[in-house]
Each structure stands twice: as structure tokens, then as C-alpha cells.
Amino acid sequence: MQPYRRALLQALLATGLSLGLASARAQTPPPKPRIVVLATGGTIAGAGAAATNSATYQAAKVPVEKLIAGVPELAEVAQVRGEQVFQIASESFTNEKLLQLGKRVNELARDATVDGIVVTHGTDTLEETSFFLNLVVRSDKPVVVVGSMRPGTAMSADGMLNLYDAVVVAASPQSRGKGVLVTMNDEIHSGRDVTKRVNIKTNAFYSQWGPLGMVVEGQTYWFRQPVKRHTINSEFDIQAVEQLPEVQVVYGYGNMSTELYDAVARSGAKAIVHAGTGNGSVANYAVDKLRALRTQGLQVIRSSRVGDGFVLRNSEQPDDKYDWVVAHDLNPQKAKILAALALTRTSDPKELQRIFWTY
């Protein structure tokens, strides 16, 4: 064979091989995102005696392996593995469990083999946990908290789709950097804003500033982004925190007893969140009591029992004069979470107020 023909044949063979390899690469799908499901119990892991029991059931019965196996479609979205952190109803969450969960999420977020994290959770305190994680997870990787309003044994159970949606959101590159998210009832909410507003319907979760987006048939659709400081930009580092300061909520109402404030002070709490009427109002007969407790070192934070809106500083009460803090748009239970974390850093009420404006 003449040299030029041999060279031409070799070139053709090399081109064919190169095209074949390129075609093989094109046909090889990219690796699926690696998602860890951290299970803590709740209704999403609950079971009832009959299919008609949608509100009467036992929470925290189904282990994480069965939750994942019950949604085989997850394998089409991501490489999913599970880890059972707790198996409790969420009303039994404590500060210790919040710290344990937060530290575990941070460990996984630092793991290069993990692309996203889903936390299954009971709905009763899901809003507190999601806000806590939003403040302490030092990563821009997606972290999604999810629950259900009906156990998996009920007709029209919502947990299966909620879990699928949560994995879809955690696996999506578009979810990075948006803080801790909550997926419920096809909606994507900010863990900071979301709250449980109904106790028996599947559309139980609501954010007064609106959801961030939606999940429809395995596709995420985004409409807005959080503007408050969170996650990777947070100043809170719980790795060295062994115990959160005690913060208690006192509910405001007509003819309330001021002895409730004394009981909180005796318990050793470092702060009182006053869940006031209207604009965080404090009854005239309770003002002197709160002022006295403030002079003793107890922080006073005015929040509101009203579902929407926000507390205005120096409106209703002269907060500057009394050295009090306002919770802005955070409801009492979320204000409690932020206050506890803030008190690990400062006891200066001016600095505490800065933190409430920031987060």
C-alpha cells in the first residue's frame, strides 16, 4: 500500500474512532445528583388504622428506607440514600435536637459526595426547624425540608408527592444559594417565611410574602428570591454551640396575667418573646412588669400573634426608651429561634435589633 493511502486510511480510522467515542459520550447520561434524605419522623412517616384516617393516626412509624422505597420515581431524579436521625412527632423537638440536626446537615453539606439534602419532618414545628437551618447551615447546597398533612396510609395521602418534589428541588442546580427551602403542596417556600396556617388541610403552609416557586411534574419554576441574610452568609456558627439559651413565648390577650412573665424569669430564660395583640401591643398593666424584668437583664422582644404584617419599632411602645427589641415580620415561634441564636453572640439589645432586621 502506498504511503499516502496508508496515511489516509489511518486518518479515516482515527476520525471514525473519535466520532464513535463522541457518540458514546453523547449517549451516556450525566451522573444523577446525590441526595441524602435525613428522616426525623412526623406525619410523613405516620400510619393510620384505616385508609379513611387522614387526621387520626400515629406519627413517626415508618423508617426512612421504606419512605424512599415507597417513591420509586426518585431513582429517575437522583441517587438517593437515607439516614434516620430521629423518629419523633415534631411537637417533641427540643433545642438539643435542633442542634444535633443542624450539625449533621452541616457535616453532609461539607461532604463533596453530597449534592443536596432533604429533611423529612413533622409539620407542627417544621417552620421553626426550617428557619433554624436557614440560619446555621453554612453552605449554598440545596437543603429542603418536607412533611405531609396526611399519613401514607390515608386516601389521597400527600407525603409521596411532597417527598418527590423535595428531591426534585434538592437535585436542581437552580436551588443553590436560595437558603433552606420547604416544599409542600406543589409550592416552594423559604424556610424563613413559611408557617403552618391550617391544621387539617394539605394546603396548610403559607408565606405572607408568597412562595418562591412551584414544582410541577418534576420541574421547578421560580418566581422570586429571598433577600434576608441566610445560610452561607450567616454569622451564626453552631459547631461550637453545645446549648442554646432559653427563650420563652408569652401570649398576649385581654385580661392576661402578668405572673406569666415572672414564671418565665424564674425558669432561667434569657429572653421573653411577647406575642402581643395587633402591632405587638403590650397592655398598660403589663408594661411596668416587662420594664422591671428588662432591668434585671431579661431581653424583651415584641412580636405579634397576628398572622401577617410586622411589628413597627417605637410604635405602640417606646422601644428605644425601654431597651426592647421588635421581631419585625417574624412570628413568635420564629422570633424565639432567632433570639436563641442571637443570644449566643450578644446580649446588647441594639445588636439584637440589628440581627432581627438582618435575618
N, C-alpha and C positions, 0 to 999 in steps of 0.2 A: 504493500500500500504506500502510495506516495506520501511524503511528509505533510504536504498541505492538507491532504484528505484525512490523514490521521489526526491532525490538529483540529480540523473541522468537526470530526466525529467526537473527539474528546470534549469540544466546546458544547456540542449539542447534548451530549450525555450529562455534562455538568449543569447545563441550563435546565434540562428535564428534571434532574435530581433536585435542583434548587426550587423549581416550581412545585415539585411533589411535596417537598418539605414545607413550603409556604402554604400549600393547600391543606396539608395535615394540621399545621398550626391554626389555620383559619377555622378548621372544623372542630378543633379542640376547645371546648368552652372554658372560659376563665374560671379559676377556683372560686367556689362559693364563700361568702363571708362566714367567719367563725363566730358564732354567738353562744354565750353562756346564759342559761336560764337559772337564776337564783330563786328558789321557791321558799316562801315564808309562811304558807298556809292560806287561810281566808276562804271565802265562798268559792273562789275559782277552784279550790281543792276540796270543796264540800260535797256532801251526798245526802239526799233525802230518802224517805221511806218509800215514796212513790213518785211517778212522773208528774203528778199534779202538785207536788210540794215544791213550789217555787220560792216561798218565803219561810217555810218551816223545814229545817234541815240541820245537819251538823257540819260546821265548817272544819277545815283543816284535816281532812281524812285521806285524800288521795296523794300519793307521793309524786315527786317531780317526774320520775321515769314514766309513770302512767299518763301524766298530763301531756308530756311530749309525744308519747306513743299514740295518744288519742287524736293527734292532729298530724297525720302522715304527710300532709301537704307542706309541712315545714321543711322537709327534705328538699323540696323544689326551690326553696328560698335561700337556705343557709345550711352550714354544718352546725348542728345544734347539739349541745350537751347540757345536762342538768346537774344542779347541786342543791341539796336540801339544807338550807341554813337554819330555818325554824319550821315548826308545824303548829301554828297557833292562829286563833282568831285575832284580828288586828286590834281590837279594843284592848288586848293584853300586851301590846307593845309597850316597852319601857325605855327610858333613856339608855340603859345598858345595851338593849337590843339595837337601838338606833346606832350607837357607836360601833357595835360589832358588825352590823350590816354595812355601815359606811366604810369601815376599814377594809372589809372584804371586797367591796366594789372597787375601792382604790387599788387594792392588790391586783385584781383582774384587769383594771384599766391600764396598769403598767405592764401587763403581760403582752409581749409582741405577738403572741399567737392568738390573741383575743381581739376581735374587731368591734364587738358591741355586746352589751349586757342587757338582759331583760330581768326584771324583778317581779315575780307574781306576789300579790299582796291582797289582804282583805280590804274591803272598801271603807270600813269605818274610820280608819286613820291613814288611809292611803295618801291623803293630801298633806298630812304632816310629814310622812316619810319621804314623799317625793320632793317637798320643799327642803327638807334636811339634806337629802342627797344633792340637790341643786346647789347647796351652799358649800358642801365639803368634798365633792368628787373633783379631784384636780386633773381633769382630762377633758379633751374635746371629743372623745369617742362617744358614740350614742349610748345613753343609758335610758331605758324605757321601763316605766312602772305600769303594771296592768293588773286588773282584777275583773270580777264579774259580779252581777247582781243576782244571778241565779246559779244554783249548783249544776254540775254537769249532768245530773240525773233527771233534771226537770225538762219538761217540754219547752221548746224554744229557749234552751239554755244559751247564754251569750258568751260563756267563757271560751269556747272553742275558737270562735271568730276573733274575739278580743286578743287571744294569745297569738293567733296567726298574724293579726295586724301588728302586734307589738314586735314580733320577729321581723316582719317586713320593714318596719320603721327603724329598728336597730341595725338592720343589714344595709340600709340605704346610705350612701355617701352624703346625700343631702341633709341627713340628720346631724351630721357632725357640727359641733360648735353652737348648737341651739339650746344647750343646757339639758337638764333632766326633763324627759318628756313623759306624758301619760297618754295611753291610748285606751279609749273606752267608747263604745257605741259608734264606731267608724270615725271618731274625731281624734285629732292630735292636739293635746293641750300642753301648756307649760306647767311643769311641776310647781312653779312659784304661784301661779294664778288659780289653778284648778281647785274646786271644792265640791264636796258632795252635797247636793241640794235636795235630793229626793231619796227616800229610804226604801222604795219598793218597786221602782221602775228602772228599766235598762238605760234610760237617758238621765241617769242620776247625777252625772258630773257636768260641771258648768264653770266657765271662766267669765267674769264680768267684762273683761276686755276682749273676749272672743277666743275661739280655738286658733291654734297656729295653722292648722291644716286638716286634711282628711285622708283616710285610706279607703280606696275603692278598688275591689278586685285585685288586691296585691300591688297597687300602685299608690305612691304618696303624692299628694297635691298640697302645696304650701301657699299660704296667703299673707303671713306676717312673721316677724321675728321678735324674740324678747329683747328688751332694751335695758333691763336691770342687770346688774353685775351678777355673774354666776360662774360655777364650775372652775374652769382652768384659770379664770381671772379673779377667783375668790381669795380673800385674805385669810380665810379660815383653814387651819390645818389640824385635823383631828388625830393625826398619827401619835402625837404626844399627849392627847387628852385621855385621861383614864376615867373621868367622871364629869358629867355636865352639871352646872349649878342648877339648883331647884328654882323653877319659876311656876307660879300658880295663877290660874284664871279665876276671877271673882265676877260673877254675872250681875249686872245692874238691872234693877226693876223697881217698881213703885213700892215704897214702904219696906225697902230692904234693910237687913240687919247689918250694922257696921261691925258686929262681932266677927263676921266672916273674915274681915281684914286682920283682926287680931289673931284669929286661928292660923292664917297664913304666916303671919310674922312668927308665931310660936313654933311653927313647923320647921323653921330654919331656912325658908325660901329667901332668895336674894332679890326677887322682883315679884311684883304683882302686876298682872295684866288686868286692867279694869275693862270688862266688856260692857261698856256703857250703852245707854239708850241713845238713839239718834246720832249726833256727832260726837260720840264718846262722852256723853254728858255725865256729870257726877252730881248726885243730889246734894242740896245745900247742907243737909245734916251729915254728910259723909266727907265733906271737904277737909274739915279740921283733922279728922282721923287719918286721912291719907297724907296730909301735910306732916302730921306728927311722925308717922311711920317713915316718911322720907328723911326727916331729920335724924332718925335712928339708923339710916344707911340703906333702907329698903328702896329699891328703884320702883317708880310708879310709871306705868305705861298705859296710856289711854287708847283703847281700841273701841270698836263698836259691835254691838250684837246685830246690827242691820246687815243684811246680806250683801248689799252693794254700796258703792260710794267710798269715801275715805275721810279720815279724821283730819280736820284742819288745826294746825298748831295755833295756840293762843285764841282759839275760838271756843266759846262756852267756858273755858277756864284759862287763866293766865299762866300757861305752862312755863314761860321764861321765869316768871316770879317764883313759882312753886318748885322749879327744878325738875319738872316732869318731862316725860318723853311721849310722843304720839306715834302710833303704829302705822300712820299713813293709810294705805289701802289693804293692809294685811288684816285678815280676820283674827279673832282672839287666839285660836289654836295655832295659826301660823306665826303670829306675833310671839307666842310662847317659845316656839322653836328658835326664831332669830334672836330673841333675848337671851336664851340659854347659851347659844354660841357666842354672842357678842360679849357676854359676861366672862367668857374665858380669856378675853383680850383686854377689857377695860371696865372700870366702874365709874367713869366720868360720864355724866348724863349728856353732855354736849357731844361727846364722841359716840355715845349710844344713839343719839338722834341722827348723827351723820350716817351711821350704819343703817338705820331704818329708812333714810332717804335713798340710800345707795342700792339696797337689795330688795 
